[in-house]
Amino acid sequence: MAETPNPRQRDRRPHHEGHRARLRRRFLATEGEGMPDYELLEMLLALAIPRRDVKPLAKSLVDRFGSFAAVVSADADRLGEIDGLGEAGLAALKLARASALRLARQQIVGQNVIGSWDKLIDYCKAAMGHDKVEQLRLLFLDRKNVLIADELQQRGTVDHAPLYTREVVKRALELGASALILVHNHPSGDPTPSKGDIEMTKEVKEAAEKLGITLHDHVIIGRNDHASFKSLGLL
């Protein structure tokens, strides 16, 4: 049987051990509800960096990137510039993001995505809302509007991701898709469609219709909002 440490021994423990225990108990009692972003990051980093007080690191990450979501979504190269994070800390942050994406995606797999629209938007925001370059995602659907494939077609620059209409239609035919949804992000944070977005959407719609494929919508994801071409009367 292990000996119970006497009070003097307990006093020699690192001060952050007691803090972590209190933080853990509060998290378990509330499942994180109401806890600030830096405390959630602190708990996550403590699992990867157990022998160091990571509260200052968690606060500096939030200060630099703005939020929990922005931290875990940040580019690995940018995170690598943070002193004290290290490979273990980086892996913990990326694991949190991968877990969140998998959970969000699981909410729409095998579902009629038109009937699960809010969950679809939540997934797209999680996947693309904090990206610093434009990316274009294609969602291919069957006749019942069930998701067949979710594919990232292009990653572009801070304000442009090329779309090749022929490749979109070709891929839809390969998958036997009956419909598709275009999704891309605006790193500026403003999801308002540009003139180029509108023209590109019209081109894809016309090409797809000739082959009996429906373009259900084109969704633009901003940092905190989104725009739907169908809702805006542009499709």
Sequence and secondary structure as in RCSB ss.txt:
>XXXX:A:sequence
MAETPNPRQRDRRPHHEGHRARLRRRFLATEGEGMPDYELLEMLLALAIPRRDVKPLAKSLVDRFGSFAAVVSAD
ADRLGEIDGLGEAGLAALKLARASALRLARQQIVGQNVIGSWDKLIDYCKAAMGHDKVEQLRLLFLDRKNVLIAD
ELQQRGTVDHAPLYTREVVKRALELGASALILVHNHPSGDPTPSKGDIEMTKEVKEAAEKLGITLHDHVIIGRND
HASFKSLGLL
>XXXX:A:secstr
      HHHHHTS HHHHHHHHHHHHHHHHTTTT  HHHHHHHHHHHHSTTS  HHHHHHHHHHHSSHHHHHHS 
HHHHTTSTTTHHHHHHHHHHHHHHHHHHHHHTTTTSBTTTTHHHHHHHHHHHHTT SS EEEEEEE TT BEEEE
EEEEE  SS     HHHHHHHHHHHT SEEEEEEE TTS     HHHHHHHHHHHHHHHTTT EEEEEEEE SS 
EEETTTTT  
